[in-house]
Amino acid sequence: MKVLTANRLSDGIAVWYADGGWAETVGHADIAHDKAAEDRLEAIGASAYANNEVVDVNLIDVEVVDGLVEPVRLREKIRAAGPTIRTDLGKQAALEAVQAA
């Protein structure tokens, strides 16, 4: 399984392609289950790159663990969560705030 990821050009935030746009969380990403779906995502990424929406466009491996989409590689796990030395910043801080509410 793969998803399309990139960095938004306007602010550098890691994003994942989802439902016709770019989501800030990997859990919302469209998942490619076969080569045809991967090719479709690659074409979408190439178009977004050409239109100066995103940079560093890549398909990455993901797995579904307990119903949640998670990147396989450590680099992508860090991009999905945020800084590793300050858990009060980034996406993991936002998730903790939501869970605490």
Sequence and secondary structure as in RCSB ss.txt:
>XXXX:A:sequence
MKVLTANRLSDGIAVWYADGGWAETVGHADIAHDKAAEDRLEAIGASAYANNEVVDVNLIDVEVVDGLVEPVRLR
EKIRAAGPTIRTDLGKQAALEAVQAA
>XXXX:A:secstr
 EEEEEEETTT  EEEEETTEEESSGGG   B SHHHHHHHHHHHHHHHHTTSEEEEEEEEEEEETTEEEESSHH
HHHHHH  SS TTSHHHHHHHHHHH 
